[in-house]
Amino acid sequence: MKKHMSVFQLMVRSNFYRVLAALAVMAVLQTGLFWFALNRGISTEGFGLEYVLEKSRIEIVFFGAFIAMDLLLRAGSGYEMEGKHNYTMMRLSVTRKAVYYWHVVSNVFYYLLFFTVQSLLIVMFGIIYTKLAPAEYVTGQTLFLVCYRYDLLHSLLPLRDFPYLIRNLLVVGAASLYSAYYPKEYYQREGEKKNRNNRFNCFVFIPIMFLGEFGDYFYCNFLVVFSVVYILWKISAIRKAELESRQEEGIEKAGN
């Protein structure tokens, strides 16, 4: 188990500062957009909180950050890097499939962190709004109501809307599988490197995640079905890749 924990720690470390930088950029951009929308609202005698959030367009930054997370997590896998990370990974006697799934687990951690940070940012914006907005626009239920009225926050914090919660968990699972990388260095053969991982092109996968409004029930159900199909397909593809690799290794050993 120790060697598996070493793989997991390597995956987490290889992406830690990249993800922190992406989250920091997202926070700065969204704070600037929200502050601009809030000041404009107050100068024109105020708007409701959900209206200010919609006018700030912070969901565009959220979508861009989601795409950046995918690119960073796929590019930052420890076994793809030269030097200490690559050396450590190659010395650990762990199967390629195990390496891939530990990468998936670390991706799940980072996507959950991403969604948590986004939720906390919106809540923070709500608190700032209650402090600065005209009194007639603020009630004791302002923050609670925005959880229902603002689509992005309601999608991230669905409260009793369990279909959204199930959708979120499945999307995290599908995105984590997609962003993980099957270690090609482990099956290098006669100088040839193969890539069995992302046959599902990112220009297909990512847009599907954002074809509709996150708060739309029909789109929510669509993402549930899409995520389930993708997860099953991906697991099947990795099992097939592992079987092919074992067959190749068996042929090589027989030839020797």
N, C-alpha and C positions, 0 to 999 in steps of 0.2 A: 504493500500500500504506500510505502514511503516514496517509491519511485514515481507512483502516480501523482502523489501530492507535489513532487518536484516538478512534474510536467505542468500541473495546474498553476503552480506559483510562477513558473516561467512564462506561461501564457498571460497571466495577470500583469506581471511586471513589464512585459514587452509592450503592452498597450496602455499602461497606467497614465503616463504623462501625456500621451497623444490625446486620450479621452478627456483628461482634465483640461487640456488646452482648448479642445472643441467645446466643452461645456462652458468654459470661461468666455469664449468668443460669443456663444449663443446668449449667455447671460448679459453681456455688455450690449449686444445689438438689441435684444428685446427690451432691456431697461431704457435704452435711448429712444426706441420707438414708442414705448408706453409713456415715457415722460413727455415726449413731444405731443402725443395725442391728449394726454391729461391736461397739459398747459393750454392747449388749443381749446379744449372743452370748457375749462374754467373761465377762460377769457371771453367765451360766448355764453356765459351764465350757466354752464354746467351740463353734463350728460350723465346718464346712468352708467354704472360700472361696466356692464356687459357691452354697452355701446362704445365706451372708450376702448375696451379690449379689442372689439371688432375693428375699430378704426385704426388701432395701432398696427394691425397686420402682423402680429407676432407669430401667427401660425405659419407664415411663409418662412420665417427663420427656423421654426420647429421642423418643417419638412426638409429644409436645406441641411439642418443639423443631423436629421435622421440619415440622409444620404451620406453625409460626411462620416457618420459613425460606421456605416457599412464599409466605406472605402478604407478607413483607418484600421478597423478590426481585421480586414482581409490583408492589408499591407503590413500589419505589425505583428504577424505570427512569429514566435521565437525561432522556429526551425527554418524560416526563410532568411534569417539574418546571418551575416558573417560574424566570425569572432566567437566570443564566449557562449552566447546563446546557442548558436549552431553546434558548437563543439559539445556542449552539455546535452543537447537533445540527441545527438548521434550516439553518445555513450550510454544513454538510458535504454535498457532492454525492455521497451514498451512497444506494443504493436502499433501499426499505423492507424488502425481503427480507434484504438484507445487514445492516441494523440489527437485525432480528429475530434472525438467526443469531449475530451477535456478542453479543447479549444471552444467547442460549443458551450460548455458549462461556463467558461470565463466570459463568453459573449453574452450569455443570459444575464450574468452579474452586471455587465456594463450597460446593457439595454435597460435593465430595471433601474440602474442608477440614473440613466438618461431620462427616463420617464418620471422618476422621483424628483430630480432637479427641476424639470419643466413644471411639474405640479406645484412645487414649493415656490418657484418664481411667480407663477400666476397668483398664488395665495398672497405672496409678499406684495404684489402689485395691488391686490385688493385691499390690503391693510394700509398701504400708502394712500390709496384712493379715499378710504374712510377718514383719514387724518386731514386731507387737503380739500376734498370736495365740499361744496356748499351743504349746509346742514339738511336742507330739504331733500337732498338726493341720498342721504345716508340713514339707514335704519339698523336695528339690531339683527335683521335678517339679510343684510346686504351680501355678506360673504357666502351665506348658505344658499341664497337664491341664485347667485352667479354660477354655482356648481351645476345647476339645472339649465340655466339660460344660455351659458356660453359653451358652445359645442366642444371646443378643444378641451376645456377643463372637465366638462361632463364626460368626455370620452376617456380621459385619464383617471378621473375619480367618479366612476359611474354610480356610486352609492348603492341603491337597491336595483339598479338596472343590470341584472346578471348577464344578459347577452353581451353587453359591452365588456364586462370583466372577462368573460370567456374569450371574446374576440381579442382582448389585449394579451392574454396569456398565450393564445395560439399565434398571434403575430410575433410576439417575442420569441417563441419557439422556432417559427419559420425563419425569421430574420437571423437568429443565432445560427441555425443550420446553414443558411445561405452564406453568412459572413465567415464561417469557419473554412479552413483550408486543409485539404487532404495532403499530407506531407510528401511532395514529389521527390525530395532527396532520398526518401526511404526506398523508392523503387526505381532508382536510376539504373539503367541497363546499357552497358557498352557506350557510355557517354550520352545516351539519349534520355531526355527528361520528358515525362508524360504528365498531363494535367487532367485528372478525371473529375475535378471538383465542380467548377461552375459552368456546366453545360447550359444551365438556365441563365441566359444573358442578363446582366444587370439592367440593361435598357428595357427589358421586359419585366423583371421582378419588381424593381423600384416603382415604376409608374403605376403598376397594379395596386400598390399600397395606397396610392393617392388619386385614384380615378374619381372618387366621389367624396362627399363630406363625411368626416369621421363621425359626426353625430347622426347620420341618416341610418335608420333601422335596416332598410334594404341593403345598403352598402355594408353595414355591419354583418349581416347574414352572408353576404357574398364573400367577405374577408374570412369568415369562419370556415366556409367551404373551401376556399382557395388555400388557406393555411393548412387545413387538414390534408388536402390532396398533396400539397407540396411537401409536407413533413413525411408522409408515407412514401412518396416518390424518392425523396432524398435519402431516407434510411435504406430503401431498397437499392439505390444506386451505390451507396457506400458498401453495402454488403456484397454487391456484385463486384465492385472494384477490389475488395479484399479477397474474394474468392479467386479472381483472375490473377492477383499478385501471388497468392499461394500456389496456384497452378504453375505460374512462370518459375517460381523458386523451385518447385518440384522437378520441373523439366531441366533447369540448370544443374541441380544436384545430380540428377540421373545422367546428364551428359558428362559431368565431371567424374 
